[in-house]
Amino acid sequence: MVNINTLGIIFPNTYDELIPDIALRRTMASVPFAGRYRMIDFSLSAMVNAGIQNVTVLAKTNYYSLMDHLGNGREWDLSRKRGGLHMVPPFAQANQKMYHGRVEALSSILSFLESQKEKYVILSDCNIASDLDFADLIHKHVESGADVTMVYEQSVIPEALKTENYTFAVGADGRINELLINDYRQGVQNLSMNVTVIGREELISFIKDARAHNLIHFERDIIAPSLKILNVRGYEYTGYRSRIYDMRSYFAENMRLLKHENMEALFPEERPVYTKVHDEPPVRYAMDCKVDNCMVADGCVIEGEVENCVLFRGVKISKGAKVKNCILMQGTVVEAGCNVEYVITDKNVTITQDKNLVGNESFPVYVQKGTTV
C-alpha cells in the first residue's frame, strides 16, 4: 500500500441529532449497520484502501462506544509508530471549549495539523455508507489544481435534511460557483456527501482566519463566501450509498441490503470494508427453523422463524418465535412464542415469552439498549 501524502480527519458526531434514539449513548460513527459494521467503518476503510496511513477522529460526546470499537486501529492496519489512528476527545487542552462546527473542531487540533507532513487533508462525516474511491477523489483534486474539492451526488433532498444540507451549483468545467445552505427546492439537486479534500497548509490558514473572525462552520463561513476567489471543484459520486438521516432511513437502508445486488455494490471485493473482529462462532441453525431473505451475523442462534431481517452478532431467536422485517442488534434475545414485526432493537434487548411487538414500515418500533420487554 502506497502512502498518498494525505491526512484523514473524521467527524463522528456531526449528525447525532438526526437519530437521537440510537445515538443517545453513542456517536453517529458508532451506530451499528449492515449486520456487523459501524458507520465509521466505511469512511475509515475508504481512507485505508486509498493508502492513507494517518487518520484522526475528532470526537465530541458519547465516544466510549467508538473508542471501544476502534481500539488501536489494528483491524484497519493503523496501529503504527508513525501516523496511524488518533482518537481526539474534547477538552484535549485546558483552554478548549466544546465545539459546534468543523472550524472549532479543527481549531482544537491546530498545533497537531501544523506538525504533520502530509500535503493534503481529506475531511469526512459518518452518516453515509458508500463505496467512494478516495484514491480517485484525491487524484482528481491534484490533477485539477483545485484549492478545494467537495463530493456530491445528484439526489432529492430528504424532508428530514431540509435544515441540515448543503447543495452545489456546478459549472460545465466542474467548478462550484454557488453553495446553498438548507436548500428548499424540490426535485434532484447536487447534494453534498460531506467529504472534502483541501491542502493542509491552506486548511491551517483558513482555520486561523476563521478563528480570528469568530467563525465556526467550514462550508457556510469559509467556502461559500470565497467561491469567487477560490478554485472549488465538485466531484460527483454515482455509486451506491446509504444515507442515514432519521430512524425511517436507518431502517430502510438496512433493509435495502437484503438485495444481493445492493450488498455487492456497497461491499466490492477490490475495496473491502474492515471492522472490529469478534471471533464469534458460526451461526447455528436448528433443525426445524425457517429463515428467508435474512442477513445473519456470526454468533447467532436461530431456532424459530425469521423473514426479511438483519441480525447482528449473537442474536438468539427461540423456538416458536416469529420475527419478520426487523433489525436486531448484538445480543438481542427473542423468547419462545413471540411475534415481532417491524422492530429495531438496540444491543442486549430481551423480548420475553409470548410478547406481540408490531410496528410498521413507516414507523418501526425502537427498543432501547439493555431493555427487557
C-alpha positions in Angstrom: 0.0 0.0 0.0 1.4 3.4 -1.0 1.1 6.5 1.2 -0.6 9.1 -1.0 0.5 12.0 1.1 -2.9 12.7 2.6 -4.1 13.1 6.2 -7.6 11.8 7.0 -9.9 13.6 9.5 -13.2 12.1 10.5 -16.0 13.9 12.4 -18.0 11.2 14.3 -20.7 13.4 16.0 -21.9 15.7 13.2 -25.3 14.2 12.6 -26.1 12.6 16.0 -29.3 14.6 16.4 -30.9 13.1 13.3 -31.3 9.7 15.1 -31.4 10.7 18.8 -32.7 7.3 19.9 -29.9 5.2 18.5 -27.3 7.9 19.1 -28.4 8.6 22.7 -25.3 6.9 24.2 -23.1 6.6 21.1 -21.9 8.7 18.1 -23.3 8.6 14.6 -19.9 7.0 13.7 -20.5 4.0 16.1 -24.1 3.4 15.0 -24.4 -0.4 14.0 -25.1 -1.0 10.4 -25.4 -3.9 8.0 -25.2 -6.8 10.5 -21.6 -6.4 11.8 -20.3 -2.9 10.9 -20.4 0.6 12.3 -20.9 3.7 10.2 -17.3 4.8 10.7 -16.1 1.6 9.1 -17.0 2.9 5.6 -15.1 6.2 5.8 -12.1 4.7 7.7 -11.8 1.7 5.3 -12.1 4.0 2.3 -9.2 6.0 3.6 -7.1 2.9 4.3 -7.9 1.4 0.9 -6.7 4.7 -0.7 -3.3 4.4 1.1 -3.9 7.0 3.8 -1.9 5.9 6.8 -2.6 8.9 9.2 -6.2 9.3 10.4 -7.5 11.5 13.2 -11.0 11.0 14.7 -12.3 14.3 16.3 -14.8 13.2 18.9 -17.3 15.5 20.7 -19.5 13.5 23.0 -20.6 9.9 23.8 -17.4 8.5 22.3 -16.8 5.5 24.7 -18.6 3.1 22.2 -16.5 4.5 19.4 -13.2 4.1 21.3 -14.1 0.5 22.2 -14.8 -0.2 18.5 -11.7 1.4 17.1 -9.2 0.3 19.7 -5.7 0.9 18.5 -6.7 0.7 14.8 -5.3 -2.8 14.3 -8.2 -4.1 12.1 -7.6 -1.2 9.7 -3.8 -1.6 9.7 -3.5 1.7 11.6 -1.6 0.5 14.6 1.7 2.3 13.7 4.6 4.1 15.3 4.3 6.9 12.8 0.9 8.1 11.8 -1.8 5.5 12.4 -5.1 6.2 14.1 -5.5 9.1 16.6 -8.6 9.5 18.7 -9.0 13.1 19.9 -11.7 13.6 22.6 -13.0 17.1 23.5 -11.2 19.2 26.1 -7.8 17.9 25.0 -6.4 21.2 26.1 -7.4 23.3 29.1 -8.3 26.4 27.0 -10.5 24.5 24.5 -14.3 24.6 24.7 -16.9 22.1 23.3 -17.0 22.7 19.6 -20.1 23.4 17.5 -18.8 23.3 13.9 -15.9 21.9 11.9 -13.8 25.1 12.3 -13.9 24.9 16.1 -13.2 21.2 16.0 -10.2 21.7 13.7 -9.0 24.7 15.7 -8.7 22.4 18.7 -6.0 20.4 16.9 -4.3 23.3 15.1 -0.9 22.5 16.6 -1.3 18.9 15.5 -2.1 19.9 11.9 1.0 22.2 11.9 3.2 19.3 13.0 2.1 16.9 10.3 3.9 16.4 7.0 1.1 15.4 4.6 0.3 17.8 1.8 -3.4 17.2 1.6 -6.2 16.7 4.1 -9.5 14.8 3.5 -12.4 15.6 5.8 -15.3 13.2 6.2 -18.5 12.8 8.3 -20.0 9.4 9.1 -23.7 9.5 8.2 -23.2 8.0 4.8 -22.1 4.5 3.9 -20.7 4.3 0.4 -18.1 2.8 -1.9 -16.5 6.2 -2.6 -13.0 5.7 -4.1 -10.9 8.2 -2.0 -7.8 7.5 -4.1 -9.5 8.6 -7.3 -11.0 11.6 -5.5 -7.6 12.8 -4.3 -6.1 12.1 -7.7 -8.8 14.3 -9.4 -8.2 17.0 -6.8 -4.5 17.1 -7.6 -4.9 16.8 -11.3 -7.5 19.7 -11.5 -5.3 22.1 -9.5 -8.3 22.8 -7.2 -7.9 24.6 -3.9 -10.9 22.6 -2.5 -12.8 19.6 -3.9 -16.2 18.7 -2.5 -18.1 15.4 -3.2 -21.8 15.5 -4.1 -24.5 13.2 -5.5 -27.5 14.0 -7.6 -30.4 13.4 -5.2 -33.7 14.7 -4.0 -33.2 16.3 -0.6 -35.0 14.2 2.1 -37.5 16.0 4.2 -35.5 15.3 7.4 -32.5 17.1 5.8 -34.3 20.3 4.9 -32.5 22.1 7.8 -29.2 20.1 7.5 -28.0 20.2 4.0 -25.5 21.8 1.5 -26.2 21.8 -2.2 -23.9 22.9 -5.0 -24.3 24.6 -8.4 -21.6 23.0 -10.6 -20.5 24.6 -13.9 -19.5 22.7 -17.1 -15.9 23.0 -16.1 -16.6 21.2 -12.8 -16.2 24.3 -10.7 -18.6 25.0 -7.9 -20.0 28.6 -8.4 -22.7 28.5 -5.8 -23.1 26.8 -2.4 -26.5 26.8 -0.8 -27.3 26.1 2.8 -30.5 24.3 3.7 -31.8 24.3 0.1 -35.6 24.4 0.0 -36.0 23.5 -3.7 -37.9 20.4 -4.9 -36.5 17.7 -7.3 -33.0 16.5 -7.8 -30.2 18.7 -6.6 -26.4 18.3 -6.2 -26.5 17.2 -2.6 -23.3 17.2 -0.6 -21.8 13.9 0.5 -19.9 15.6 3.4 -16.4 14.7 2.0 -13.9 17.5 1.3 -10.3 17.5 0.1 -8.1 20.5 0.8 -4.4 21.3 1.1 -3.1 21.1 4.7 -1.4 24.5 4.6 -4.4 26.1 3.1 -6.6 24.5 5.8 -4.4 25.8 8.6 -4.7 29.3 7.1 -8.4 29.1 6.8 -8.7 27.9 10.5 -6.6 30.8 11.8 -8.5 33.3 9.7 -11.9 31.9 10.8 -10.8 31.8 14.5 -9.8 35.5 14.2 -13.3 36.3 12.9 -15.1 34.0 15.4 -16.4 31.7 12.6 -17.4 28.1 13.4 -18.8 26.4 10.2 -16.4 25.3 7.4 -18.8 25.2 4.5 -21.0 28.2 5.2 -18.5 30.5 6.8 -15.3 29.8 4.8 -16.1 28.1 1.5 -19.4 29.8 0.5 -18.1 33.4 0.8 -14.9 32.6 -1.1 -16.2 30.8 -4.2 -15.1 33.7 -6.5 -11.6 33.7 -5.2 -11.0 30.0 -4.6 -10.9 27.2 -7.2 -13.6 25.0 -5.5 -14.5 21.9 -7.6 -17.2 19.3 -7.4 -16.6 15.6 -7.6 -19.8 13.7 -8.5 -20.4 10.3 -6.8 -22.6 8.0 -8.8 -22.3 4.7 -6.9 -24.4 3.0 -4.3 -24.8 4.8 -1.0 -26.8 4.5 2.3 -27.5 8.0 3.8 -28.8 7.9 7.4 -30.9 11.0 8.3 -33.7 9.6 10.5 -35.0 6.4 12.0 -37.0 5.6 8.9 -34.0 5.9 6.7 -31.9 3.8 9.1 -34.5 1.0 8.9 -34.9 1.3 5.1 -31.2 1.4 4.3 -30.5 -1.7 6.3 -33.4 -3.5 4.6 -32.1 -2.5 1.1 -29.0 -4.5 1.8 -31.1 -7.7 1.8 -31.0 -7.5 -2.0 -27.8 -9.2 -3.2 -27.0 -6.5 -5.9 -27.0 -3.8 -3.2 -24.7 -5.7 -1.0 -22.3 -6.3 -3.8 -22.4 -2.6 -4.7 -21.6 -1.4 -1.1 -19.0 -4.1 -0.4 -16.9 -4.5 -3.6 -14.1 -7.1 -3.4 -11.5 -4.6 -4.6 -12.2 -2.2 -1.7 -13.1 -4.2 1.4 -14.8 -2.7 4.4 -12.9 -3.5 7.6 -14.4 -3.7 11.1 -13.6 -4.9 14.6 -13.1 -8.7 14.8 -15.1 -10.5 17.5 -14.2 -14.1 16.7 -17.8 -15.4 17.3 -18.7 -19.0 16.4 -20.6 -19.6 13.2 -24.4 -19.2 13.0 -26.3 -22.2 14.5 -29.5 -23.1 12.7 -31.8 -25.6 14.5 -33.3 -28.5 12.5 -36.8 -27.1 12.2 -36.1 -23.3 12.0 -37.2 -21.3 9.0 -35.0 -18.5 7.5 -35.9 -16.5 4.4 -34.1 -13.5 2.9 -32.0 -12.5 6.0 -28.6 -11.1 6.8 -27.3 -13.1 9.7 -24.0 -12.2 11.5 -21.8 -14.8 13.2 -22.7 -16.0 16.7 -26.5 -16.1 16.1 -28.7 -19.0 17.2 -31.8 -19.4 15.0 -34.5 -21.9 16.3 -37.7 -20.1 15.3 -38.9 -18.4 12.1 -37.1 -15.3 10.6 -38.0 -13.5 7.4 -36.6 -10.3 5.9 -34.4 -9.4 8.9 -30.9 -8.0 9.7 -29.5 -9.9 12.7 -26.3 -8.6 14.3 -23.8 -10.8 16.2 -25.1 -13.1 19.0 -28.8 -12.7 18.4 -31.0 -15.6 19.6 -34.4 -16.5 18.1 -36.0 -19.1 20.3 -38.2 -21.9 19.1 -41.8 -20.9 18.3 -40.8 -17.2 17.9 -41.7 -15.4 14.6 -39.6 -12.4 13.5 -40.3 -10.5 10.3 -38.9 -7.3 8.8 -36.8 -6.5 11.9 -33.3 -5.2 12.7 -32.0 -6.9 15.9 -28.7 -5.6 17.2 -26.0 -7.5 19.0 -27.1 -9.8 21.9 -30.9 -9.5 21.3 -32.9 -12.4 22.6 -36.4 -13.2 21.3 -38.0 -15.8 23.5 -40.5 -18.6 22.6 -43.9 -17.7 21.3 -43.1 -14.0 20.4 -44.4 -12.3 17.3 -42.1 -9.4 16.3 -42.5 -7.3 13.2 -41.1 -4.0 12.0 -38.9 -3.6 15.2 -35.4 -2.2 15.8 -33.8 -3.5 18.9 -30.6 -2.0 20.3 -27.9 -4.1 21.9 -28.7 -6.7 24.6 -32.5 -6.4 24.4 -34.7 -9.3 25.6 -38.2 -9.8 24.3 -39.8 -12.1 26.8 -42.0 -15.1 26.1 -45.3 -14.7 24.1 -45.0 -11.0 23.5 -46.6 -9.4 20.4 -44.5 -6.4 19.3 -45.5 -4.9 15.9 -44.7 -1.6 14.2 -45.0 -0.7 10.5 -42.6 0.2 7.7 -43.0 3.9 8.0 -42.8 3.8 11.8 -40.7 0.9 13.1 -40.8 0.3 16.9 -37.4 1.1 18.6 -36.4 -0.8 21.8 -33.6 0.9 23.8 -30.3 -0.8 24.7 -30.5 -3.3 27.6 -34.3 -3.2 27.8 -36.4 -6.2 28.7 -39.8 -6.2 27.1 
